[in-house]
Each structure stands twice: as structure tokens, then as C-alpha cells.
Amino acid sequence: MPKGIRRVSETSVEVSFTFNKKSYRERIKCNPDSDHDIAELTLWLDVLNLKIREGSFDYAEAFPNSHKRLEFLNPTITGDYLKGWLAQQKPRLKASTYGNYRKVIESQFPGIMPKLMVELKFKHIKEAASLLSVSQKTLNNYLSVLRKAFSDAEQDELIPDYRNPLHNRSIQLRTVRVIKSEIDPFSRQEIAKIVDAATGIERLMLLFSFHTGLRPSELLGLYWSAIDWQGFANIYQVQTEASAELEEPKTSSSIRAVKLNAIALDALKQAKQITRLQNQAVFMNPRTKKPFNGDQMLRRLFKRTCLKAGVRYRHPYQMRHSYASTSLMSGESPSFISAQLGHKTIDFTLKTYTRYIADNDPSAGSKFEEFMRQQ
């Protein structure tokens, strides 16, 4: 037998080597009577010794099933690291962003949390993702949080680069449960029913939302000082559930002047009589007579109103989607709609909403048919 290799049974051999000035022996399955197997094992052992001399040898990688590998593993638990990492990020994140990070780390991937950082593999994250009922976009957002955390762990030398489970890896939609599209706009008939079912400041708030496409956080963060009575609402702050304080929008494109149509402007004029002298916020909680401190109460109010109107409930964010899809259907310029919504590009607006035009317009496709008949 070549040096460093010793026969121990008919189906295995023992390899010996020196690492960190200490001798080690590991049993490997191999046919000791096969010249081919022994030649390959000899070459493998030569490479192993070369890695030891170069300082790139990883015991756990070379012998993943050996109990001795535990001597060389960083004992950091994934869950402990992620919670510590999250605490470090808190001072530099917006409250809403921190809330999203915490949601991912505390509840979305419980299966990976007990594992050692250095033993966590891509397949473990993939298996955890398969249990989530989310869209591809939401999954990508979740993974981006983990990807950043593992990248920081790599830079801090808690794990080597080849142990980063998400390095150059992504999970496609087919690996998770496919759910109904996140975009589910209200029809014009449903919008009319919802508005008619509401009263007071709530009715004006819903009317304004359906006619401007503001995000719920933008709607609740709208103060009278941001209203230009020449026909614009200046969006530069938001009110989120995660923070008691008003914050700047996450992206620069979200800071914008939203043009108000006659209906939205009239809703503001009526709201002015109710809230202008009571508070800085344009729209207040009709139950407490105080500004909303997040969209949780808005969701409750909206759910009750939908029930009263006999309309299937969807998240208040669908009012924004309804504005976008209906605007496209009515023939408004995509560039105008994109600017109104605060999107970074027109392409994103079109890609997101055009597929809903046919669903909301019963006459969609008839112009093509009419043209062909004329020919």
C-alpha cells in the first residue's frame, strides 16, 4: 500500500495525515484490492496534503461524516447569529425595514435556525422555502435578507466563502407553493359599492385613495402641509406599523408630487372641514379621532366596509392596484401613471399592470374583431 494508506477490511482503508502538528486517521470506503481505486485514493490524499500545506484544508469538507470534524467547526448556531446580526442592523435601518427583517428571521425559516452556521447548506434553505406559501417576489425579498446576513458572516470570517449557502444561488418559484397573484384590483362596480358603504372621513379617505393610488403608508402619512391646493399632494413621508414616528419613503422615486383629479381634490376639500382644525393628519381614525399609527386599524375599517358593501375583502393596498389598472384601461399615459405611483421605471408599471386591463374591460379585444370584420 502507498504511504498514508492502510488496509483495514475488504471494503475500506484507513488514510493517515498530519494536520496542525497532530496525526489523524480516517476510514474511507474503498476496495483495497483494486489498483484503480488505490491509485485514485493516492491522488486524492496528495491533494489533501497539498491543501494542508497551503492552509486551505477544511476537515469538515474532506470528511463530512467524521465526528472529528466537530473539532474544527465554528460552534455558532444559525439562529443565534441571525438574531445578533439583526440587532446590529437595527440602528441603521428604517423601522419598517427592520420590521420586515425581523419577520424573516424570527418566523419564516424556522428549519434552518438550529443548524451550525458552517454546516448550513443551500438544500436546507430550499427545503424551508418549500414550506412557505408566498409569491416569487416575496420569497426573493426574504432571501435577500438571509443573503445579506450570510455575506456579512463571510466577511467576518465566521464562515468561509464556499460555506455561504446562498452564494450565487437563487430559488425559483417552482420550489415554493404557488398562490394567487398579490395584485387583485377592485372593479369599478366594487369601488362604487365600497365608497357608498362608507361615511364621514372614512368615505373621503377611501375615495381619495381610489383616485390617487397612494400606498396605505403614504395615505396615513399625508399631512395638510403637503397639500398644494393648485392640484397636487406632495409625498415625502410615510406612517408605518413598525414605527410610531413618520419616516421618509424607502426609495427616492417614492418622493413625488401626485396630481389630484377633481374627485380627489373635492374629497380633500370636504375632509378639510373635518380634520384641518383638529390635527395635522389629513385622514384620521374615525373611531379615535386621532391619526392612524399604522395600517392595522385601516385594514379593520376597510374589512368592515367591504362586508357592509357586499364586496370580497382584499388588503387596502389593492386600492392602489385598482387605481393603476383602471387608469391604464381608461387610456391614461403609462408615463403619467408611473410617475403618479412613484415607480422607478415605466417598464415596471406596464409589466405589473397591463395584464389586468382585459379582466376589467368587457370590451377588450372587440376593436380587433371589428377591424377584421371590416376587412
N, C-alpha and C positions, 0 to 999 in steps of 0.2 A: 504493500500500500504506500502511496505517496506520503510525504511528511505532512503531519497535521490531520491525517485521516486514519481512523482505526475501525475495523470491522467489529460490530457488536452483536449482529444477528444476521439471519438470512435476508432480511428486508430492510436493514438500516445500518448506518455507520455513525461514528462519532467524529466530529471535527473539533480541533483544539486550536486556540489562538490566544494572543496576549492583547489585552485592551486596558489602558490606564494602569500599566505595570502590574496587571493582575491576570492570571491564567483562567480561561473559561473553556468549558466543553459543552457542546450541544449535539443532541442526537438528531439525525436527519434521515428521512426515508430514502432509501437508495438500494439498488441491487449491487452488493459488493462483488458479485461475480461478473458483472457487465463492464467490460473495458470502456465502452462508450459512456456509461453513467459515471464511472470513476473519473474519466477524462473531463467531463463537463463539471463535475463537482470540484475537481482540482482547479479548473479555471475560475470557478465561482469563488473559491477560497482565496485565490490570488487577488481577485478584485476586492474581496473583503479586507484583506491585509493592506492593500493599497489605500483604501478609504480610511483605515485606521491611521496610517502614516500621514495622510493628507488632512486628517482631522474632520472628515465628513461622514464618519461611520455612525449609523443610528442603530442601536441594538434592537429596538422595538421594530424597526423596519426589516432588519435582517432575520429576526426570529420573533415574529408576531405572536406565536403561541407559547413562548417560553416564559416561565414565571420569573426568570432572571431579568426580563426586560423592565420589570417594575422598579428595579434599582435606578434606572436611568430616565424614568418618566417624570415629568413635572406633575406634582400631585394636585394641581389646580383643577377644581371641578368647574365645568362649563357654566352652570347656573350661578356659582359664586362669582366667577369672573364677570359674567354679563351684568349682574346686579351692581358690582363695584364699578364697572365701566359706565353704566347708566348714571350712577351718582356723580361721576366725574364730568359727564356731559351736561348735567342739569344747569350749571351756571351760564353755559354758552348757548343754550337753546331757548327758543320761544316756548312759552308754557304749552301751547297747543302741540308743538313738535315733540316736546318732552313727553306729553301725554300719549302721543302715538308710539313713541319709542318704548315707553313703559308697558303699553298694551302688548306689544310684540314680545317683549322679553318675559313678562310675567304670566302670559296666558296662551300665546299662540303655538309655542313649540315645547310643550312640557316633556316630550320624549327625549330631548337631547340634553336637558338640564343636569341629570345625574352623572353623565359621562365625563371622563377625564378630557381636558382640552386636547391633549396630544393624541388621544385615541378617537376623537370625534371624526367621522368620515362623512363624505358627501351623501352616501346612501342613507345615513341616519337622518339627515335633514330632509332628504327626499321622502323618506317614509313618514316623517312628521307632517310634511306639507300635504301628503296624500289624504290626511285626515281632516284638512280644512275645507270648508265649503265657501270658497272665495273666488273672485274673478282673477284673471291673469294679472290685471293691473294691481289689484290689492296684494296678490302674492308677491309680485315684484317689489312693491313697497315694503312688505315685511322682510324680504330677503336683503333689501338694500341696508336695512338696519343691522342685520347679522353680518353682512359683508363688511360694513364699516367697522364693526366691533372686532371681527377676526383679523381684519387688516391692521388694526391698532395693536392687537395681540402679537401679530407677526413682527411689527416694528419694535415692540417692546421685548422681543425675543422670548416670549412665553411659548411660542410655537415656531418651528422652522417654516419656511415658505411652502415646502411640499406637504406640510401638515395643515395648511389652511384649507378647510373643506369646501370653501366657496371660491377659491382662486380660479378665475376663468371658467366658472361653472354657472349654469342657469337651469331653472326648472320650467319646463313648458306646461301649458295649460292642460295637456292630456294627462299629466301626472296628478292633477287635482280634480275634485268634483266640479263639474260644470254647472253653474247656477244661472238663473235668469239674469238677463242683462241688468246692469246697475242703472241704466238710463231707461226710464219708464214714464214718459211725459203724460200729462193730462190732456184730454181732448178739449176743444173749445166748449163743447157742451158741459163737460165736467167742471171746467173753470167757472162757467156761469153759475152752476149749481152751488159750488163751494163759496163763491163770493156772496151769493144771495142768502146762503145759510148763516153767514157771519153778521155780526152787528158791531157798531161802535168803532173803536180804534183797531180792533182785530180785523174787521172788514176792510178798513182802509189800508192796513198793513198787507193783507193778502192781495188786494187789488194792486197796490204799488209793486209788490214782489212779482206778480204775474206779468207786469208791464215793464219791468226793468231788467229782470234776470239776475238780480243781486244774489250772491251766496247768502245763506242764512246768517253767517257770522258778520257779513258786511251789512246786512239789513239791520241786525241788532246793534251794530256799532255805528249806525248813522246818527249823527247829531245835527241839530239845526244850524250850527255854524258851518256845516259842509254843504248847505243848500244854496245854490245860486239861482235866484228867482227869475233869471233870464232863461232858465230851462235846463239846468244841469245839477247833478248831485256829485260832489267830489268825494271819491272813495280813497281814504288814506288810513283808515283804522278799522279794526275788527274786534268783535266780542266773542270769545270762545268759551267753551265749558271748562277748559283747563285753567283759565286764568281769570282772576277777579278784576284785573286791570285790562284796559284797552291795549291792543297791540297793533303794530304795523302789519300789513299783509305779508305773506311769505315771499311773494315774488314781486319784482319791480313792475311787471306788466299789470298786476292787480291794482296798482295805484293809478287811478284814471278818473276822467270826468264822464259820467254816464248821462247821455242825453235823455231828457224826460219828455215823453209824449204827452198829449193833452190830458189823457186819463190819469197818468201818474202824477202830473202836476196838480190836477184837480184834487186827487187823493191827499196830497201834501197840504193843500190849502184848507181842506176840511180837518186834517189832523192838527193843523196849526191852532185851531180853536180849542183843541182838547189838551194837547201836551206842551205847547210852546211856553206857557207860563208856569207849568208845573215842573218841568225837567229839561235837561239838555238833550236827552234822547228823543228822536222823532217818534219812535214807536215804543210803547211801554206795555208791560204785562197788565192786561185789563183786570186781573184779579187783585194784584198787589198795588197797582198804580205806581209802580217803580220800574226802572229799566230792567230788561232781561239780563240775567247773569250767565247766560249760556242758552243753547238751543234745546235743552231738555224740556223746559216748560213750553217752548214753542211747539215741539213735537206733540205734547199732550193736548194743547189747544187745537192744533191742526187735526189731530186724530178725532177729537170730539166733533169738530166742524165737518169733517168728511163723513162721519157717521150720521150726523144730522142731515147732510145733503144727500145721503144715499150713494156716495161715491167711494169706490175702493180706495183705502188709505195707502198712500205712499209717503216716503220721507219728504219733509219740506223742501229738500234740495231739488225735488222733481219740479218745483215751480220754476227754477232756473232752466232746467232742461225743457220745460214746456215753452218758455219764452223763446229759447233758441230755435227749437224745431218749428214752432209756429211762425216765427219771423222769416225763416228760410222758405217756408211754404207760401207765405204771403208775397214773396218776391223781394224782400229786403236784400241789400247788398251784403254778401258774405264778409267783406272787409269791415263794413259798419257793425255787423253783428259780433264779429271777432273782437273789435275794439270795445264794444259795449260790455262784453263778457270778461274782458281782461285777459284774453288768451294771448300766448306769445306769438302764434302764427295763425294765418288764415287756414292753412292746411289742416291744423289740428281741429279747427272749428268744423270744417267740411267733413273730415274723416269721422268725427264724433257724431254729427247730427244728420247728415243728409239721408241716411237710411231710414229715418223716421218720417220723411216727408210723405212717402207713399202711404204709410199707415194712417196718417192724419187727413189725407186729402182723397176723398172718394173718387174724384175725377182724375186722379193721377193715371197717366197712360192714355187718356182719351184723345189728347191732341195728336199723338202719333197715329192712332186709329183713324181719326178724322182726316188727317193728311193723306194717308194711304187710300182711303175711300175716294178722295177727290181725284187721285191719280187714275 
